[in-house]
Amino acid sequence: MSCTRDVVSCTRDVVFGIQNAMFGVLDGMFGVQGGVFVTHDGVFDVAAVTSAATALGELGTR
């Protein structure tokens, strides 16, 4: 019986290990998504500042 119990606990450990690895991959994907969103915000900020500066420059030249 102890042999069977070891196999069951070993199988359970393997399953939990696979689940943990999947969660790790998901966390990594969410981390990458977060980085992409931050980069997007940075690009939009730069674009907004540039367009505002351009608008001010056009007002100044009129």
C-alpha positions in Angstrom: 0.0 0.0 0.0 2.8 2.4 0.8 4.1 1.9 -2.7 0.7 2.9 -4.2 0.5 5.9 -1.8 4.0 7.1 -2.9 2.9 6.9 -6.6 -0.2 8.9 -5.8 1.7 11.6 -3.9 4.4 11.6 -6.5 1.8 12.1 -9.3 0.1 14.8 -7.3 3.5 16.6 -6.8 4.1 16.4 -10.6 0.6 17.8 -11.3 1.1 20.7 -8.8 4.5 21.3 -10.4 3.0 21.6 -13.8 0.2 23.9 -12.5 2.8 26.1 -10.8 4.8 26.3 -14.0 1.7 27.3 -15.9 0.9 30.0 -13.4 4.5 31.2 -13.7 4.2 31.4 -17.5 0.9 33.3 -17.0 2.5 35.7 -14.6 5.3 36.3 -17.1 2.8 37.0 -19.8 1.0 39.5 -17.6 4.3 41.1 -16.8 5.1 41.5 -20.5 1.6 42.9 -21.1 2.1 45.4 -18.2 5.4 46.5 -19.8 3.7 46.9 -23.2 1.0 49.1 -21.7 3.6 51.2 -19.9 5.5 51.6 -23.1 2.3 52.5 -24.9 1.6 55.2 -22.3 5.1 56.5 -22.7 4.7 56.7 -26.5 1.3 58.5 -26.1 2.8 60.9 -23.6 5.6 61.8 -26.0 3.1 62.2 -28.8 0.9 64.4 -26.7 3.8 66.6 -25.6 5.1 66.8 -29.2 1.7 67.8 -30.6 1.2 70.3 -27.8 4.6 71.8 -28.5 3.9 71.9 -32.2 0.5 73.7 -31.6 2.2 76.2 -29.3 4.9 76.7 -32.0 2.3 77.4 -34.6 0.6 79.9 -32.4 3.9 81.6 -31.8 4.6 81.9 -35.5 1.2 83.5 -36.4 
